[in-house]
Amino acid sequence: MLAVAITVGVVTNLIYESHPMTQRGAGLAFSPGGAPKPGNAPADSPESRRARHGRTVPTLPVENLRKEIIRHKRESRNIFVERTIGVVPRQRPPKQCALRFTGSIMGVAEDHLTDRSCLTVFGGTGFVGRRVVRHSRESGTRVRIVSRHRGRTEDDGIEQVTGDAHDERAVAAAVAGADGVVNAISLYVEHGSNTFHSVHVEAAGKIARAARQAGIRRFVHISGIGANAASPSPYIRSRGEGETAVQTAFPGAVIVRPAVMFASDDAFLTTILRLLRFLPTYPIFGDGQTRLQPVHADDVAAAIAQILRQSQEPYPVYELAGPSVYSYEELLRTIARIVGLRPALVRMPFALWDALAGLAEMLPQPPFTRNQVELMQIDTTASESLPGFRALGISPRLLEDELEAMLRQNKPRGSLP
């Protein structure tokens, strides 16, 4: 039973993490309150400024900090800026994301993002967010990444920002001067005050409201196929309620619902491959007939970039899915066939999965939860009545082709056959 429980935990986590509504890579875009972690220097301390600027910076009062940073930036002729939103109130946006229009949202509805434009991406270091950043930069758009962890970049057209998604002033500062905004944040597991509702509904609504008040031309909110405000599942319900909150706060917002996403650096295909090679038997959910339509994460990011660029008015909702629909069992057998394996698949009823999840939730860090089991009971395929890739002129790639490319790429290192 212990071995089954461990296997169950691994399998549910890999599916849960691959779903667009629960991407671990995206995470919660901000740390609560933007407070420094224990053992780290405060954001305005001399130690932290030395680390950011690579040289000694004199201790300054908070009101002079902004001027000093700008002076050092000019001296080094480095347009890249790192700052913590909320440290200096009412700070002006950096030059690369300066406000380039005034008036109402309707007044600029036909504009499109250009090499002079700025895009703010909340959760821009996550699985999907970082791909949106890359595709946007390829088209010449300057990008402001807003996340809880500062990344490293040598791209002069990228600005890194940290802050608190629940702080309205911090969010307002993050969108100031931008032409477009993308919300790619999500919450994997509830902890403390960060609940599914507070992140997917309240924070999403605050970001959308701030974007509208700032006169942002186009707002894209990433949700997921299956989001349903009437669902008994807390996180699926919160995703559906989040869509409503965004559309209420920002009329004209674009909702993007991807299907289960994959890529060479994902927690989906790569984990399935490892488990198929390692496990003597592979447990599957229920009868294995839950339907999925996997989509490549880069195709989703390309679609979002196209929505932001296009001059014509976008549709209010897009559902983005791959070209093929599989049952869960068919997907496993397809992957195994390409790799050259013949796995023994064991069907486990959802009632058993739910009972095991209930026991797992008693642990401090449960390997899987009943919410995750609920997610695997719904089909995540695109609706034929909603626009998708075709409306954007994009042909999504086949999972089989990408898997074979992954195998060829890794074969010289001996990690895959």
Beta strands, then each sheet from edge to edge (+ up, - down):
strand 1: 82-84
strand 2: 118-122
strand 3: 142-146
strand 4: 158-162
strand 5: 180-183
strand 6: 218-222
strand 7: 254-258
strand 8: 261-262
strand 9: 281-285
strand 10: 291-292
strand 11: 295-296
strand 12: 317-320
strand 13: 326-327
strand 14: 344-348
sheet 1: 1+ 4+ 3+ 2+ 5+ 6+ 7+ 12+
sheet 2: 8+ 11+
sheet 3: 9+ 14+
sheet 4: 10+ 13-
end
